């Protein structure tokens, strides 16, 4: 069909051709990339908000138990305060994923650059930690024992969240204490020290016990570790786990090296893929802007 239309005037046979041009809607921005980034970050944004809410609730509950006081004198007090760690992690995840969401939805290159830069920093930090752990496992072992053993053991009864975490770790990994002296680490705690006036002196937490739960009643015997520090390792090993948790976790990691490496590579691949998507979308937006200018 012809695009020419003919209009006949009143007096003559003048023909006026009028061309109709197609309407172009082409865009360089891929809707698939755009909404995939938005969806992924929306899920992480919800997760970050949930983590933040749980952390705030736990921290406020701890403030109530401590009569409005929580010790935050050193960096270790922050690191060992699980509710505070959850709050910090929740804020980071919430802010970064929100930048990814809004940057993709509004096609904002500044937010996308901030988002991809944050992901790259996280990726490099994770790779650095992984390389140090795999290449220098003994050095990492010594570092953790030297830096954290005393502080974690001392803080066992000061923070209920930390206490629950230590009890869970000792039961799960069947260990007691942190360093290579194992269960004797608990002599550094004021409640379990042999010179303590407490009934728990020379003892260890119930989570160190091999059989802490009574089979018939199903109740936990919190006194099962009392007095074991006064025994030799062979004698104590009949009642409790005697090896330190850091060494046990290191051995467990070596036995499950391929699984851990596979999970780490999977996480790294996902992070790199999302960074690639963000940079791709950023490039597409820049191309579209150059087309308009």
ChimeraX attribute file (.defattr): number of C-alpha atoms within 10 A of each C-alpha:
attribute: neighborCount
match mode: 1-to-1
recipient: residues
	/A:1	3
	/A:2	5
	/A:3	9
	/A:4	12
	/A:5	12
	/A:6	11
	/A:7	12
	/A:8	11
	/A:9	10
	/A:10	7
	/A:11	6
	/A:12	7
	/A:13	10
	/A:14	11
	/A:15	12
	/A:16	12
	/A:17	11
	/A:18	11
	/A:19	10
	/A:20	9
	/A:21	7
	/A:22	6
	/A:23	6
	/A:24	6
	/A:25	5
	/A:26	7
	/A:27	13
	/A:28	14
	/A:29	18
	/A:30	12
	/A:31	13
	/A:32	10
	/A:33	16
	/A:34	22
	/A:35	14
	/A:36	16
	/A:37	23
	/A:38	21
	/A:39	15
	/A:40	14
	/A:41	23
	/A:42	18
	/A:43	13
	/A:44	20
	/A:45	24
	/A:46	16
	/A:47	16
	/A:48	25
	/A:49	19
	/A:50	16
	/A:51	22
	/A:52	24
	/A:53	16
	/A:54	16
	/A:55	21
	/A:56	18
	/A:57	14
	/A:58	18
	/A:59	21
	/A:60	15
	/A:61	14
	/A:62	18
	/A:63	13
	/A:64	12
	/A:65	12
	/A:66	13
	/A:67	9
	/A:68	10
	/A:69	10
	/A:70	17
	/A:71	11
	/A:72	13
	/A:73	8
	/A:74	8
	/A:75	9
	/A:76	13
	/A:77	17
	/A:78	15
	/A:79	12
	/A:80	19
	/A:81	20
	/A:82	19
	/A:83	24
	/A:84	19
	/A:85	17
	/A:86	21
	/A:87	23
	/A:88	18
	/A:89	15
	/A:90	24
	/A:91	18
	/A:92	17
	/A:93	21
	/A:94	23
	/A:95	15
	/A:96	22
	/A:97	26
	/A:98	21
	/A:99	23
	/A:100	29
	/A:101	27
	/A:102	17
	/A:103	24
	/A:104	26
	/A:105	15
	/A:106	11
	/A:107	19
	/A:108	17
	/A:109	19
	/A:110	11
	/A:111	20
	/A:112	23
	/A:113	18
	/A:114	15
	/A:115	23
	/A:116	23
	/A:117	16
	/A:118	15
	/A:119	18
	/A:120	15
	/A:121	11
	/A:122	14
	/A:123	17
	/A:124	12
	/A:125	12
	/A:126	14
	/A:127	15
	/A:128	11
	/A:129	12
	/A:130	14
	/A:131	12
	/A:132	12
	/A:133	15
	/A:134	14
	/A:135	11
	/A:136	11
	/A:137	14
	/A:138	13
	/A:139	12
	/A:140	17
	/A:141	17
	/A:142	14
	/A:143	12
	/A:144	14
	/A:145	18
	/A:146	12
	/A:147	11
	/A:148	15
	/A:149	19
	/A:150	16
	/A:151	15
	/A:152	21
	/A:153	21
	/A:154	17
	/A:155	17
	/A:156	22
	/A:157	15
	/A:158	14
	/A:159	18
	/A:160	15
	/A:161	18
	/A:162	18
	/A:163	17
	/A:164	14
	/A:165	14
	/A:166	21
	/A:167	18
	/A:168	14
	/A:169	17
	/A:170	24
	/A:171	18
	/A:172	10
	/A:173	16
	/A:174	20
	/A:175	26
	/A:176	31
	/A:177	26
	/A:178	27
	/A:179	23
	/A:180	18
	/A:181	13
	/A:182	19
	/A:183	27
	/A:184	24
	/A:185	22
	/A:186	27
	/A:187	21
	/A:188	16
	/A:189	21
	/A:190	19
	/A:191	21
	/A:192	25
	/A:193	20
	/A:194	20
	/A:195	11
	/A:196	14
	/A:197	11
	/A:198	13
	/A:199	13
	/A:200	19
	/A:201	22
	/A:202	23
	/A:203	25
	/A:204	29
	/A:205	24
	/A:206	22
	/A:207	27
	/A:208	27
	/A:209	27
	/A:210	18
	/A:211	15
	/A:212	21
	/A:213	16
	/A:214	10
	/A:215	9
	/A:216	6
	/A:217	7
	/A:218	9
	/A:219	10
	/A:220	14
	/A:221	14
	/A:222	15
	/A:223	15
	/A:224	21
	/A:225	22
	/A:226	18
	/A:227	17
	/A:228	22
	/A:229	22
	/A:230	14
	/A:231	11
	/A:232	9
	/A:233	17
	/A:234	9
	/A:235	12
	/A:236	18
	/A:237	16
	/A:238	13
	/A:239	16
	/A:240	25
	/A:241	23
	/A:242	24
	/A:243	23
	/A:244	24
	/A:245	24
	/A:246	23
	/A:247	19
	/A:248	19
	/A:249	17
	/A:250	16
	/A:251	12
	/A:252	12
	/A:253	15
	/A:254	14
	/A:255	11
	/A:256	11
	/A:257	13
	/A:258	11
	/A:259	12
	/A:260	13
	/A:261	14
	/A:262	11
	/A:263	12
	/A:264	15
	/A:265	13
	/A:266	12
	/A:267	14
	/A:268	17
	/A:269	13
	/A:270	12
	/A:271	17
	/A:272	16
	/A:273	12
	/A:274	20
	/A:275	22
	/A:276	13
	/A:277	17
	/A:278	25
	/A:279	18
	/A:280	16
	/A:281	26
	/A:282	24
	/A:283	15
	/A:284	20
	/A:285	20
	/A:286	17
	/A:287	14
	/A:288	15
	/A:289	12
	/A:290	9
	/A:291	10
	/A:292	7
	/A:293	5
